[in-house]
Every structure is written in C-alpha cells, then in structure tokens.
Amino acid sequence: MQPRVSNRCILTGVGREAEAQATSIEYRLAGGTRRIVRIRQRPHNRIEANLHEERSGARRTVIRAARPLPSLTIILLLLASVACQPVPPRPVAAPASSPTPVPTVVLGALLDSVDDVGPDGSQRFEAAKLAVELVNRRGGLRLPSGERRTLELSVYDVGRPDRAETAIRHLVDSGAVAAIGPADAVVVSAARQAAETAHLPLVALQQSGDDTRTAQWTFALDAAPEEALTAMLDFFVASGVDKLGWLAPRTMDGTSARRSLLRLAASRSIQVVAEEAYPPGSDEYAPILTRIQAAGPRAILAWPRDSHEAASIAREVPKVRDLTPLFMGPGAASPSTLASAGEASVVVRTLTLRLPVSDDLWDHDPLTPVVRDFRRELQDRTGRPPTPEAAAAWDAVNLVVAAIERAGPTSSALRDALESTADYPGATGMVTFGPRRHDGLDRRAYVVARSEGRRWRLPP
C-alpha cells in the first residue's frame, strides 16, 4: 500500500546502528501514516549512546530491550491492522435537480393611471392585482387537465386610443391569452377594434358606445343604458307610479335615452307627462323642475351625465316647493354626488350598483356575500372603501380565470367560454354573456337608493 503524505507517527530506534538494524513497515491509516519499526539489537549495546547524533528537535519514542520482542511486534502489528481497517464511506446525497419552472398564463390589463388616481387611489389596478394574487395563493389556475399554472398580470398604462392599440399588439406578441380594461369610453372603442383584429379576448370595464351585437372577441362589464332605464321603470311599476316627468341633457346620449324611455314606459302603461332638456354645464335647474312639477307627475326622473351634473340638480331641489320625488340615473350614484351637493334638506334617490350600499343589502340576495367579500378584501389591502370601478376590474379578472379553468388557456377556447357565461355572481352584479350579447350586466345589477346625509342608503 502506498503511504499518504500526512502527519506521521514513527516508532523507531534512536541512533544510526539501530536504524541500520531496523526493519520498518508502514500502514496507511485514516488521516495519516503509521510506521512500525522492528529493532534487532545485540546484547550489551546501549542505544542511548548515539542520542547526540540525531537531528536536534526530532521527536522520538525510545524502546529499550535486552532481547528481541517478537510478541510485542506481533501485538503492534495486530493493533495496526485493526486501526487500518477502511473507514466506511459516508453516504453522499444525490444532487438535487433544479425545480422545473411552472408555466405561466399571461393576462393583460389596460388601465389609465391618470384617470384612476385621486382620493380613491389606483383602485382598478389594486383590485386586478389582488384578484391575481388570490388565484396564485390557492395554487394558481387549475386547467381542465388538472395541471396548475401561475397567472401573471401584465399591466399597460393607456390613456389615449393609440396607446391601447399598441398595448394590444404587445400583448399578442408576448403570448397573452386575454386582456381586461380599459375604462374610458373613447379608449375602450380603440381597444375593442384592436382586440377584434388581433383575435384577443378583451373584457372592457365600460361600454364604448359602439354597437357590440356584432362583436366576437370583446366583452364589457357594463349595462346598456336601456337596462338601467328598465330597472328604474320596473321600480316605478312596483311603486304604483303611472305619471312621470323626464329631465335629461341636450346631448346625443340624452336624446337616445329619451327614445328608449318613451318606448319602455308605454309598454308598462306609464305616461310621460313632461319632458325637459337642459344644455350641458347648466346650473339653473330650479325653473326647469318647476315646469315639470306643474304637469302633475308622480315622480321625476333625471338622467345626468355624471356626479357633477347630478350634484348641481340635487342642490336645486330645495328651491322648488313641494317638489314631487326626484329620482336620478346611475350617473348620480357616486358618493361624490352627495358630498358636492352639500347638506340638502330634501331626499333624492338614485339608481346604483350594490357596492355603494353594501351595508344595507338584503340577506336573501345571492349577490350580498359576493359584494361584501370583495369590499372586505380590497379595503384590507388599500385602507379605503372600494369603488364600483374597482369592482369591475375585480370581476373582469375572475371571469377570465373561470373561463380558463373551464376551457383552457387558448384564446379561442377562452373566447367561447366567456361567451357562454351565464349568471356569474360578481361584485358588479349577475354577469351573463351570449352570442349577441357581450355587455355582461342587465337590470338586475341595479337597486334604487335614497340619500341620507352624504351616503346612499337602502331601502329607497
């Protein structure tokens, strides 16, 4: 056996004569080499005599003997053989293989950071991001095959139509299976056209005003204006209102809403006894309300474009004596309407989604737990009450997730699954799509609420 160079423990005689008469044996031990020297020594020789001839500083072990020590040599050889037994090899762990990367499914989000700021913060973005996080927290998407995939949100800041078109192209190039957003009507129109051309499923957060009956790849989490009018007129029928006054801006949308109102009211035996149109931006509503009041309606329905216009109308209500109950369309449903209106002494009512009145929802309503769960999740994240716009982003992500888990992560299968969605319970309302219906909400999404201080409350 070849010795290893290591710490050496040497049993040796001392002096050159002893070395000349020595037979040495070396053994390889674990961690070093042992050398055993058998000494043949003549009687009466004193091996101590040559101590001075050794190198200074040498380390020695001196064995004196008057006669040969065969038994000692045998014992030492036995001990060395035992010590030289091979050391059992330590088990070596097999090298761990690198984890296999989990494939991801990319979902695009077209949001407007300028439009989605202010006191409520970027709630659309936070709602979409939280929805994706919750999906991945429960293990990711579960495909029809049982395979799990991670969901990735790819966000694009779009504030102009050209940015939306560019974002759609980038999403297609990156392999995204669908997109959600945007929320501005003009940008939605551009995004719809780009998505239809690219065959990318898109769930917009608002209507674009375009005719969606021929849409194939684009959907919207919104209700057509006619659905909101239907919900309000159904409420009037249930309340015994048979005469109605109408107030709307002098715009194309206002004119279209008036035509729908006259048709829907006639089918419900409700007579429209007075109509008034005001120029956009007007602040003088008391004279108009007075003229409508003179026609004797049982209720007045105003259809403002936004919360600013709705607040201007609400501020004028106390100026008309004994004004019949005033109802407003969904443009008034924002909490900022009542904050801007101030402490009006009279009650006004509005058509609203369930989220602003989630504390007052009915226990038997199947959407109540869905709305309240969403409000709790997002409020815990942002520290602020969520907005209806955030609810649309939340529902859009979850609708795409549900469609992928039913049909798989291909754009064509996802499009078909979205189109077959029926009565999906969302935070915005019951969502239903169809071959000729790509606006997901209908009249069931709305409730009628009354003003109480700076809050909308139920019952109306």
N, C-alpha and C positions, 0 to 999 in steps of 0.2 A: 504494500500500500504506500502511496506517495504521501509524505507528510505535508501538511499545510503550514505556511509561514504564519505563526501566531505566537502568543505567549507560550514559552516553552518552560516546562518544569523538568529539570535534569537531576537524576540521581547519579552521581559519579564519584569515583575516587579522586583523591587530590594528589597531584604530582605527576610527573611525566612517566615514571615507572609504572605507576598504577594505570595510567592511560594506555600504556603500551600493552599491558596485560589484560585489558578490558575488552569484553565483547558487548556491544550495545545493540539494543532493539528499540525501535521507535514505533509507536502506535498513534494512529490518528484518532483523536478524541473530538467530541462535540465542543467546538470553541477553541481548540488548541492541539498541541502535540506533546506526548509524554515519551520521554526516553529513559529506558531502564538499562542500567549498566551492570553486568555481572563481573565481579572482580576476582581474579586469581592472584593470590598473594602468597609469597614464600614466608615460611615461619621466621620469626625474629626480625622481619623488616618492619620498619616504622614508617608508615606512610606520612606521618606528620612532619617528617624531616624536610620535605620539599615544599612546605607551605609557602615559603618566600618566593618560590619560582612562579607562582600563579600570578595572573594579572591582578593588579590592585582593583578593589571594588567588585570582584567576581562574587557571585552568590553560589554557595556550595552547601551540600549536605554530606557530611563525612561519616562513613560507616567503618568502624573498626572491627576486625575479625581476626581470630587466631587460627581459624581454619576455614576451609570452603563452606559456604552456606547454601547448599543445594535446596534445602527445604524452604528457606526464605525466598530464594529465587522463584521457586515454583509458586509460592503463595502470591508473590508480587505479580507473576505472570497471570495467575487466575484473576486477581483483582483488576489488572489492566484489561483483561479480556471482557470482564463484566462491564467495566467502565466504558469500553469501546463499542458496546452494542449500539447499533444505529438508532438514532433518535427518530421516533415515529413522526412521519410528516404531518404538519398541521394542515387541517382542511382549508382549502382556498375557495372562497365564494366565487361562484360563476359571475362573470362580468354582467352587470345589468344592462339590458338593451335600452336604447333611448325610447322614450314614450312615443307612440305613434300619434302624430298630430290629428286632432279631431277636425274633420272638415267643417267649414262654416257656411252658413247661408246668409247672404248679404241682402239687407233691406235698406233701401234709400229713404231719406227724409228731406223734403224740400220745405224749408222754413225761412221766415223772414225775421232776422234779428232786430231790424228796426221797428217793424210792426209789432213784435212780440216782446216789447220792453215796457217800462213804466212801473207803476206801483205793484203790479202783479208779477213782474219779472218775466223771464223766458219760460212761461209755464207750458207751452206746447212742447218745447224741447225737453223739459224736465219730465213731462208725462210720458213722452215717447221713450226716453232713455230708461225711465223706471220700469215701464212695461217690458222692455227688452231684458233688463236686469232680472226681473222676476221670472221670466221664462228660463234664462240660463241658470238661475238659482235652483230651480227644480229639476235640473238635469239637461236643459236645452230642448230643442224641438224633438218630438217623437214622430218619426216618419211612419208611413203605413207599413214599412218592412220591419219596424221595431228599432231601427237604427236611431241613434241620438246625434243631433247636430247642434252646434253652437250658433246662436243668432247674433249677427253683427249689424249694428246700425251705422250707416254711412250718411252723414248729415251734410247738406249743402245749404248755404245761405243764399236764398234767392229773394230779391226784392224787385226785380224787373223781369219782364217776359223773356228777354234774351238770355238771362241767367238761368231761367227754368229750362229752356231748350238745351242749353249747354250741359246742365246737370243731368238731364235725361240721357244725353249721349254718353256722358262719362259713366253713368250707372250701367248702361248696357255694355259698355266696353269692359267694365270691371266684373261682369257676371252677376249683377244684382237680379233677383227674381221678381222684385216688385218695388214700389215706392209709395210713400204716403205724403200728403200735402200737395200743394201749398194751401194758403187760406185766403189770399186776396183774389177777388173775382177775376181781375184782368190777368194776373199771373196764372191763375188756375186755367183760364182759357188757353194760354200758350202751352202750359204743361200738358194739358189734355191732348192738344194736337200733336205734340212731340211724342207722347206716350203711345197714341194710336198708331203713328207712323212706325215707331220702333217695336210695336207689339210688346210693350211692357205694362203689366197691370199697375194701375195707379188708383189709389184711394184718396181723393181730394178731401180737404176739411171744410169746403164750402162750395156752393154752386158757382158756376161761372156765368150763368145766364144763357148759355148755349143750349140748343136742343140736344138732349142726351139720349133720345129714343133710338138713335142710330149708333150710339157708342158701343164698341166691342171690348175695349181694354181699359176703359176708365170708369171709375165709380165715384160717388160723392157721399159723405156723411152729412147730409143736409136734407131738408124737406123743400119741395117746391112751394112757392108762395100759395098756391091753391090749397095745399094740405093745411097750412096754418089757417086760412080762411074757413076751411071746412071744420076744423076743430072749434073755432070761435062760434060759427053758426050752429053747430051741434049743441054747444053750451047754451046759446040763446033759446033754441027749441026746448031744451030741458028746463030752462028757467021761465018759459011762457012769454018770451019776448016776440011780438008779432009786428012791431014797427021799429024801424031802425034809421038812424042818421049816419051819414058817411062823411069822413074828413080825411083827405089824402093830399100829398104834394102834387104839384103840377109837373110831373115827370113821366117818362115812358113807363117806368115800373108802376107808378101810381095809376096811370091810365089802364094798364094791363090788370092790376088788382081790382079796379072798379068793374071791369067787364066780367071778371070771374065772380065778384061779389053779386052782381045783378043776376047772373045765371044760377048760382048756388042758392041765393036767397029765394028766388022764385020757386025752385024745386022743394023748398021747405016751407012755403006759404008765409014767408016773411016779406013785408012790404018796406021798401026803402023810401022813406017819406021826404028826405032832404039829402042833398049832396053838395059838398063844398070842396074846392081845390085851392090850395094856397101856394104862393111862389116859394121855392126853396130858400131857406135862410130867413124867412119871415119870423118876427117876434110878436106880431099882433094877432092873437088868436081869439081874444075875448069877443070882438064883434062877430067873427065867424061862428063861434059857439052860440052866440045869442040868436043868430038867424036860424041855426039848426034847431035850437030849443023851441023856437016859435012854431015849428012844424009838428010838434007833439010826439016825438019818438019815445019809445020806452027805454031805449039805450042809444048811446052814440059810440060808434066805432071809428077810432082814428088809426091811421096806418103810417106812423112816422118812419123816416128812413134810418134813424139811429138814435142813440141815447140823448144826444144834444137836442135834437128836434123834439124828442119826447119830453125832455125836461122843460123846454120852452112852453109846450102845450099845457103841462101839468101846472106850471106857475100861473097860467091864465085862468085856470078853473075857478079859483075862489072869487074871481071878479064877476062871475055870472051868477046871479041869484037863482037859487033852487034849480041848479043845473041837473038834468037827468044823469044817471050813472054813466061815467065815461070809461070806456074800455080801449086799450091800445094793443097794436100788434106786437110781434116778437122783437121789433126794433127797440122797444122800451124796456126789455127785460133785464138789461144790465144794471147792476147795483149803482152805477154812477148816475143813472137817471134820477133816482130819488135824492142822491147827495147833491146833485146840481139843482134840483127843483126847490130845495130848501124845505122848511117846515110848513108845507101846505096844510091847511086846516081841513081839507076835504080828502076823501079816499078816491084814488084812481085804481084801475085794475089793468092787468096786462096778461098777455099770452106768453108763457115761458116754458122752457125745459124744466125738468125736475131738479136739476142740481142746485139752483139758487134757493129752492125751498125744501132742501133735503131733510131739514129737521122736522118738517110738518107732514111728510109723506105718510100715506096710509099703510098700515101693516099688511093689508091684504094685497097690496100692489106688488107684482112679481119683480118690478124693477127697483123697489126700495132697497133691498140689501145690496144690489149691484152698485147703485149710486152712492150709498153710504160707504161701502168698502173702498170705492175709488177715492172719495173725498178724504177718508182717513189716511190712505196710503200716500197720497200726494201732499196732504197738509203736513204729515210727519216729515216728508222729505224737504219741503220748501218753507214750512212755517207759516204759510198763508192759505186762506181758503181757495180752492181751485176754481178756475173759470170754466164756462161751457166750452170755450175754445180748447182748453187743455183736455176736457173730456173727449172731444172729437179726436185728438191725437192719440189718446189712450185707446179708444175704441178701434181706430184705424190699425194700430199695431196688432191688437188682439184678434181682429178679423182676419188679417193676413196670416197670423200664427195658426188660427183654427183652420183656415183653408189649406195651408201647407201640411198640417198634420192629417188632414183628410185625404189630400190628393197627391202630395209630394212636392218637392222643391223645383219644379219646372214651371216656366212662365205660362205655358199653355194650360197645363193641368190646374195651376193656381187660378187663372182667369175663370175657368169653368167652375171651380169650387166656389169662388166669390159670387159668381152669378147665381148659383144655386142656394145661397144663404137665405134662410127663412127664419124670421122671429128670433134673431140673435139678441139676447138681452145685454144691452150696452149701457154705459153711463149716460149716453145721449138719448137713448130710447130703444125701442124694439127695431132692429135693423133687418130689412128684407130687400133683397135684390131679385131681379128677374131678367129674362131676355130683352124685354123692352122697358125695363125699369132699373136704372142704375143710380137713382137717388135713394139712399137707404132708409130715410126717415119718412114717416107719414103722420097723420093727425094724432096718432096715439102717443107721439113724443111730447105733446103739449098738455099743460094744465093751465087753468086760469087762477091767478093770484091777486091779492089786494095789497095796497101799500099800508105799511104800519111804521111810521117814523121813516127810517132810512132802510127798511127791509121789505122784501116781498114775503107775504105770508099766505098760508092756507088755513081755513077754507076761504074762498073768494067772498 
